[in-house]
């Protein structure tokens, strides 16, 4: 931030501030100094990708050979892309790839699977939109060795958190006497005091219970729906340690681009729904990862 006072009259000695000629002169010159201040601030902002204006972004895009689409790409996205490009420098290692994916997608928001025998790198994650998906594909292709095949697959992560609190009632009152019952005014009895002996902040749920709930969830999911119309019944489901993975394939004949995915129950009830961007140039595998685990209830004491 440029801290420059453009109120010129304040900068004059006190005995000049009362002179009308100087007041008029300051008022006439003040817009010029304000414009200079704005230009100085713009120069400072353009030193940093996070605050660059459109002209500076265009210069960087020209330097990095980025073909931008101002009609569909926001200025914030174009800044983010420039930061990603200039920070992607060798040497490239698998750990470098993990660090870069942490920056692009967030920690824990992706899964990397390396098929060494077939020289194939799989990355499962959820891209927010077309621009982010394209940048992830560009970045990984830039990092990976030339003989490694890279396949980016959409994986929708859903986290379900459960917890348990235990308490007991200590004493109570009956609100009515025999023959003096007013329907619906008060409950029959009231608890005087409730004692909490275990809060939701403490772990108590066993893995066997979580696994059972995961199995119940797997049994309830019977189909998937693409873009609100195409229903897919051929689902592949696996369960391990509270994680339910639901996978299915989508062909270009079903949808050229997937913008919405849903998991359905047998009666057609929508169990999960998410907006995504998945181009389908060939048969693509969509993966839902539903994680059920014990969590902390921050509202409990």
Secondary structure as UniProt FT lines:
FT   HELIX           8..11
FT   HELIX           14..17
FT   HELIX           20..45
FT   TURN            46..47
FT   HELIX           49..51
FT   HELIX           54..63
FT   TURN            64..65
FT   TURN            70..72
FT   HELIX           75..87
FT   HELIX           94..105
FT   TURN            107..108
FT   STRAND          110..115
FT   TURN            116..119
FT   STRAND          120..125
FT   HELIX           130..143
FT   TURN            146..147
FT   STRAND          149..162
FT   STRAND          166..169
FT   STRAND          172..174
FT   TURN            178..179
FT   TURN            183..185
FT   STRAND          189..191
FT   STRAND          194..198
FT   TURN            200..201
FT   HELIX           207..220
FT   STRAND          223..226
FT   TURN            227..229
FT   STRAND          230..232
FT   STRAND          236..240
FT   TURN            241..242
FT   STRAND          243..250
FT   TURN            252..254
FT   STRAND          257..264
FT   TURN            266..267
FT   STRAND          270..279
FT   STRAND          284..294
FT   TURN            298..299
//
